[in-house]
Each structure stands twice: as structure tokens, then as C-alpha cells.
Amino acid sequence: MLKEKMLVISIFCLSISIVISVLIIEKGIKNNGEYVSSRLSVMSGKLNKISNSLSYMNNKVNGKNSYSSAEAAEYLGITWEKLYEIG
């Protein structure tokens, strides 16, 4: 009879500890996911700013938005035939 009571108490304690562990892990995963999401959002914004700055500076230096095929090939240091193969 004593062994049966101890078994029931042991199972009850184990189940309580499993529930508590799951709650702790769930909270940790949620917090970590929110942190990662917020950091990715910040990084995305900064990358957009860098991209916009580079585009602005490129346009300002070159004074135009596009190149002819010959200009693009010259800028890349390849022949225009190679440029057409790549494109």
C-alpha cells in the first residue's frame, strides 16, 4: 500500500515538473523569437538605408541611372560580347 502511494506521488510530481518545464521553455522560445524578429527588422532598415545611399552616390558620381551596353562592358572590364553572354 505504501509503495502504491509513493508511486502515485512520484508520478504526480513528475507530471508537475514536466508542465513547469514546458512553460519555461515556451516562454524562452517566444522571447527569443521576438528578439530575433526585432533585430532582423532593424537590420533590414539599415540595409535599405545603405542601399539607398549607394544608389544616390552612384547616380551623383555618374550623373545617370543606366549605361549603354558598351559603357557597361567597359565599366566591368569585359567585352560587350561577354556581357551579352552573361546577360
PAKOLPA-169416 format. One record per residue: x, y, z of N, C-alpha, C, O in turn; residue in three letters. Coordinates in Angstrom, 3 decimals, always signed. Each point is the difference from the previous one (the first is absolute). Layout:
residues N
<baba <X, Y, Z>, <X, Y, Z>, <X, Y, Z>, <X, Y, Z>, ala>
...
***
This chain:
residues 87
<baba <+0.814, -1.187, +0.000>, <-0.814, +1.187, +0.000>, <+0.869, +1.267, +0.000>, <-0.309, +0.963, -0.702>, met>
<baba <+1.364, -0.964, +1.467>, <+0.906, +1.145, +0.079>, <+0.711, +0.217, -1.336>, <+0.195, +1.133, -0.439>, leu>
<baba <+0.189, -2.248, -0.198>, <+0.675, +0.108, -1.303>, <-0.937, +0.607, -1.034>, <+0.439, +0.808, -0.819>, lys>
<baba <-1.704, -1.169, +0.834>, <-0.970, +0.532, -0.955>, <-0.201, +1.498, +0.209>, <-0.104, +0.750, -0.971>, glu>
<baba <+0.047, -0.308, +2.221>, <-0.152, +1.429, +0.303>, <+1.238, +0.769, -0.464>, <-0.112, +1.093, -0.556>, lys>
<baba <+1.286, -1.668, +0.786>, <+1.243, +0.659, -0.420>, <+0.077, +0.095, -1.528>, <+0.476, +0.997, -0.543>, met>
<baba <-0.944, -2.037, -0.137>, <-0.015, +0.007, -1.458>, <-0.919, +1.103, -0.521>, <+0.368, +0.728, -0.921>, leu>
<baba <-1.546, -0.603, +1.497>, <-0.946, +1.039, -0.408>, <+0.588, +1.378, +0.247>, <-0.106, +0.879, -0.855>, val>
<baba <+0.719, -0.679, +2.001>, <+0.619, +1.296, +0.331>, <+1.146, +0.296, -0.963>, <+0.147, +1.135, -0.452>, ile>
<baba <+0.653, -2.124, +0.140>, <+1.122, +0.176, -0.929>, <-0.489, +0.388, -1.386>, <+0.545, +0.912, -0.622>, ser>
<baba <-1.568, -1.599, +0.138>, <-0.559, +0.316, -1.319>, <-0.578, +1.415, -0.003>, <+0.188, +0.738, -0.968>, ile>
<baba <-0.873, -0.360, +2.012>, <-0.568, +1.342, +0.103>, <+1.106, +1.064, -0.033>, <-0.104, +0.994, -0.719>, phe>
<baba <+1.156, -1.216, +1.504>, <+1.122, +0.955, +0.027>, <+0.675, +0.094, -1.358>, <+0.354, +1.094, -0.439>, cys>
<baba <-0.170, -2.217, -0.228>, <+0.618, -0.007, -1.323>, <-0.849, +0.771, -1.003>, <+0.528, +0.786, -0.787>, leu>
<baba <-1.823, -1.003, +0.811>, <-0.872, +0.700, -0.945>, <-0.013, +1.505, +0.272>, <-0.024, +0.788, -0.945>, ser>
<baba <+0.037, -0.382, +2.186>, <+0.060, +1.430, +0.340>, <+1.310, +0.604, -0.501>, <+0.002, +1.093, -0.566>, ile>
<baba <+1.105, -1.797, +0.770>, <+1.291, +0.536, -0.454>, <+0.063, +0.080, -1.524>, <+0.618, +0.920, -0.537>, ser>
<baba <-1.244, -1.864, -0.172>, <-0.027, +0.058, -1.466>, <-0.807, +1.202, -0.469>, <+0.415, +0.698, -0.925>, ile>
<baba <-1.554, -0.447, +1.544>, <-0.835, +1.152, -0.373>, <+0.756, +1.305, +0.245>, <-0.012, +0.891, -0.848>, val>
<baba <+0.653, -0.778, +1.977>, <+0.770, +1.215, +0.315>, <+1.142, +0.179, -1.001>, <+0.248, +1.113, -0.463>, ile>
<baba <+0.442, -2.193, +0.129>, <+1.103, +0.073, -0.969>, <-0.497, +0.460, -1.363>, <+0.639, +0.830, -0.648>, ser>
<baba <-1.763, -1.359, +0.215>, <-0.564, +0.401, -1.297>, <-0.343, +1.486, +0.003>, <+0.259, +0.691, -0.985>, val>
<baba <-0.826, -0.198, +2.055>, <-0.347, +1.421, +0.084>, <+1.245, +0.887, -0.049>, <+0.001, +1.044, -0.652>, leu>
<baba <+1.045, -1.461, +1.339>, <+1.248, +0.767, -0.003>, <+0.615, +0.009, -1.392>, <+0.431, +1.048, -0.481>, ile>
<baba <-0.388, -2.201, -0.166>, <+0.583, -0.096, -1.347>, <-0.828, +0.805, -0.996>, <+0.556, +0.682, -0.861>, ile>
<baba <-1.876, -0.757, +0.974>, <-0.877, +0.754, -0.898>, <+0.261, +1.501, +0.112>, <+0.072, +0.700, -1.010>, glu>
<baba <+0.067, -0.218, +2.227>, <+0.252, +1.429, +0.208>, <+1.351, +0.400, -0.593>, <+0.124, +1.057, -0.617>, lys>
<baba <+0.886, -1.909, +0.809>, <+1.320, +0.290, -0.558>, <-0.009, +0.049, -1.513>, <+0.623, +0.873, -0.604>, gly>
<baba <-1.327, -1.809, -0.009>, <-0.079, -0.021, -1.465>, <-0.731, +1.236, -0.513>, <+0.420, +0.611, -0.983>, ile>
<baba <-1.503, -0.248, +1.642>, <-0.765, +1.177, -0.412>, <+0.845, +1.260, +0.100>, <+0.032, +0.804, -0.931>, lys>
<baba <+0.650, -0.631, +2.051>, <+0.842, +1.192, +0.185>, <+1.129, +0.039, -1.012>, <+0.309, +1.060, -0.544>, asn>
<baba <+0.317, -2.211, +0.284>, <+1.092, -0.048, -0.956>, <-0.505, +0.320, -1.403>, <+0.664, +0.720, -0.746>, asn>
<baba <-1.833, -1.248, +0.378>, <-0.567, +0.284, -1.316>, <-0.312, +1.467, -0.191>, <+0.251, +0.558, -1.068>, gly>
<baba <-0.794, +0.070, +2.094>, <-0.297, +1.433, -0.081>, <+1.283, +0.816, -0.122>, <+0.047, +0.981, -0.741>, glu>
<baba <+0.994, -1.388, +1.471>, <+1.279, +0.718, -0.071>, <+0.601, -0.115, -1.398>, <+0.432, +0.995, -0.581>, tyr>
<baba <-0.409, -2.211, +0.049>, <+0.573, -0.220, -1.326>, <-0.789, +0.785, -1.040>, <+0.588, +0.620, -0.886>, val>
<baba <-1.904, -0.641, +0.985>, <-0.844, +0.727, -0.947>, <+0.281, +1.500, +0.045>, <+0.101, +0.645, -1.043>, ser>
<baba <+0.023, -0.099, +2.235>, <+0.254, +1.441, +0.113>, <+1.378, +0.358, -0.541>, <+0.163, +1.038, -0.642>, ser>
<baba <+0.829, -1.888, +0.895>, <+1.349, +0.284, -0.503>, <+0.051, -0.092, -1.524>, <+0.683, +0.793, -0.649>, arg>
<baba <-1.410, -1.767, +0.073>, <-0.055, -0.116, -1.453>, <-0.662, +1.218, -0.628>, <+0.414, +0.458, -1.065>, leu>
<baba <-1.431, +0.058, +1.718>, <-0.681, +1.189, -0.493>, <+0.950, +1.202, -0.003>, <+0.033, +0.776, -0.955>, ser>
<baba <+0.727, -0.637, +2.025>, <+0.975, +1.102, +0.087>, <+1.061, -0.146, -1.091>, <+0.351, +0.971, -0.671>, val>
<baba <+0.153, -2.197, +0.501>, <+1.024, -0.237, -1.017>, <-0.535, +0.286, -1.395>, <+0.711, +0.562, -0.833>, met>
<baba <-1.959, -0.943, +0.569>, <-0.614, +0.248, -1.299>, <-0.083, +1.499, -0.284>, <+0.299, +0.448, -1.108>, ser>
<baba <-0.703, +0.313, +2.105>, <-0.068, +1.449, -0.160>, <+1.356, +0.614, -0.289>, <+0.121, +0.888, -0.844>, gly>
<baba <+0.900, -1.363, +1.548>, <+1.339, +0.538, -0.217>, <+0.537, -0.382, -1.372>, <+0.662, +0.808, -0.652>, lys>
<baba <-0.942, -2.039, +0.202>, <+0.430, -0.412, -1.332>, <-0.694, +0.820, -1.085>, <+0.615, +0.334, -1.013>, leu>
<baba <-1.882, -0.011, +1.218>, <-0.705, +0.855, -0.955>, <+0.634, +1.384, -0.069>, <+0.149, +0.569, -1.081>, asn>
<baba <+0.222, -0.031, +2.241>, <+0.654, +1.311, +0.016>, <+1.333, -0.045, -0.752>, <+0.321, +0.907, -0.768>, lys>
<baba <+0.446, -1.967, +0.998>, <+1.293, -0.142, -0.680>, <-0.213, -0.115, -1.502>, <+0.710, +0.634, -0.781>, ile>
<baba <-1.680, -1.436, +0.376>, <-0.292, -0.171, -1.420>, <-0.415, +1.322, -0.640>, <+0.457, +0.343, -1.090>, ser>
<baba <-1.317, +0.387, +1.772>, <-0.435, +1.297, -0.531>, <+1.168, +0.977, -0.092>, <+0.107, +0.752, -0.969>, asn>
<baba <+0.761, -0.761, +1.968>, <+1.163, +0.889, -0.018>, <+0.925, -0.340, -1.152>, <+0.496, +0.887, -0.694>, ser>
<baba <-0.263, -2.186, +0.493>, <+0.869, -0.416, -1.103>, <-0.593, +0.370, -1.352>, <+0.719, +0.445, -0.894>, leu>
<baba <-2.015, -0.625, +0.743>, <-0.657, +0.374, -1.259>, <+0.109, +1.502, -0.232>, <+0.293, +0.448, -1.108>, ser>
<baba <-0.530, +0.315, +2.153>, <+0.084, +1.460, -0.113>, <+1.413, +0.427, -0.375>, <+0.192, +0.828, -0.891>, tyr>
<baba <+0.803, -1.404, +1.582>, <+1.390, +0.369, -0.269>, <+0.410, -0.427, -1.404>, <+0.709, +0.735, -0.687>, met>
<baba <-1.152, -1.925, +0.249>, <+0.328, -0.463, -1.343>, <-0.606, +0.927, -1.044>, <+0.659, +0.349, -0.980>, asn>
<baba <-1.905, +0.049, +1.183>, <-0.645, +0.920, -0.940>, <+0.666, +1.366, +0.009>, <+0.145, +0.635, -1.044>, asn>
<baba <+0.255, -0.192, +2.216>, <+0.633, +1.315, +0.115>, <+1.364, +0.002, -0.682>, <+0.349, +0.953, -0.696>, lys>
<baba <+0.426, -2.025, +0.898>, <+1.331, -0.081, -0.599>, <-0.102, -0.163, -1.510>, <+0.702, +0.681, -0.747>, val>
<baba <-1.561, -1.569, +0.300>, <-0.094, -0.290, -1.428>, <-0.960, +0.923, -0.727>, <+0.085, +0.149, -1.219>, asn>
<baba <-0.987, +0.464, +1.945>, <-0.917, +0.945, -0.606>, <-1.094, -0.635, -0.837>, <-0.690, +0.694, -0.746>, gly>
<baba <+0.521, -2.021, +0.861>, <-1.059, -0.636, -0.766>, <-0.410, -1.305, +0.667>, <+0.679, -0.486, +0.905>, lys>
<baba <-1.776, -0.067, -1.350>, <-0.549, -1.203, +0.603>, <+0.330, -1.278, -0.746>, <-0.119, -1.087, +0.566>, asn>
<baba <+0.530, +1.188, -1.823>, <+0.253, -1.216, -0.770>, <+1.202, +0.185, -0.915>, <+0.452, +1.117, -0.252>, ser>
<baba <+0.045, -2.231, -0.232>, <+1.142, -0.009, -0.892>, <-0.407, -0.623, -1.325>, <-0.921, -0.813, -0.062>, tyr>
<baba <+1.620, +1.206, -0.996>, <-0.162, -0.718, -1.257>, <+0.754, -1.318, +0.133>, <+0.764, -0.188, +0.947>, ser>
<baba <-0.974, -0.709, -1.879>, <+0.685, -1.291, +0.052>, <+1.514, +0.176, -0.018>, <+0.720, -0.670, +0.740>, ser>
<baba <-0.250, +1.563, -1.578>, <+1.444, +0.236, -0.109>, <+0.551, +0.578, +1.300>, <+1.075, -0.394, +0.454>, ala>
<baba <-1.819, +1.337, +0.148>, <+0.442, +0.600, +1.256>, <+0.003, -1.023, +1.131>, <+0.917, -0.021, +0.820>, glu>
<baba <-1.935, -0.817, -0.778>, <-0.071, -1.018, +1.039>, <+1.146, -0.989, -0.141>, <+0.628, -0.376, +0.990>, ala>
<baba <-0.357, -0.040, -2.208>, <+1.102, -0.935, -0.240>, <+1.335, +0.630, +0.393>, <+0.844, -0.647, +0.621>, ala>
<baba <-0.664, +1.903, -0.986>, <+1.238, +0.699, +0.364>, <+0.128, +0.140, +1.514>, <+1.076, -0.215, +0.558>, glu>
<baba <-2.168, +0.573, +0.101>, <+0.005, +0.141, +1.449>, <+0.360, -1.316, +0.682>, <+0.739, -0.011, +0.984>, tyr>
<baba <-1.264, -1.105, -1.513>, <+0.274, -1.317, +0.570>, <+1.344, -0.572, -0.429>, <+0.478, -0.982, +0.567>, leu>
<baba <+0.122, +1.603, -1.568>, <+1.306, -0.480, -0.464>, <-0.100, -1.255, -0.859>, <+0.899, -0.840, +0.008>, gly>
<baba <-2.008, +0.720, -0.755>, <-0.197, -1.147, -0.883>, <-0.442, +0.500, -1.366>, <-0.331, +1.175, -0.160>, ile>
<baba <+0.327, -2.061, -0.817>, <-0.472, +0.379, -1.330>, <-1.515, +0.008, -0.006>, <-0.639, -0.626, +0.846>, thr>
<baba <+0.063, +1.346, -1.812>, <-1.464, +0.042, -0.050>, <-0.575, -1.350, -0.390>, <-1.129, -0.324, +0.367>, trp>
<baba <+1.915, -0.484, -1.127>, <-0.444, -1.353, -0.331>, <-0.170, -0.841, +1.277>, <-0.982, -0.727, +0.154>, glu>
<baba <+1.954, +0.844, +0.750>, <-0.058, -0.725, +1.279>, <-1.192, +0.500, +0.822>, <-0.670, -0.784, +0.671>, lys>
<baba <+0.416, +2.076, -0.727>, <-1.130, +0.558, +0.721>, <-1.313, -0.616, -0.498>, <-0.874, -0.334, +0.800>, leu>
<baba <+0.741, +0.187, -2.113>, <-1.211, -0.625, -0.539>, <-0.105, -1.470, +0.366>, <-1.101, -0.513, +0.197>, tyr>
<baba <+2.245, -0.175, -0.101>, <-0.018, -1.407, +0.427>, <-0.495, -0.118, +1.446>, <-0.781, -0.892, +0.329>, glu>
<baba <+1.245, +1.801, +0.518>, <-0.373, -0.027, +1.406>, <-1.472, +0.341, +0.161>, <-0.727, -0.648, +0.752>, ile>
<baba <+0.296, +1.694, -1.484>, <-1.363, +0.501, +0.151>, <-0.995, -0.891, -0.616>, <-1.196, +0.285, +0.044>, gly>
***
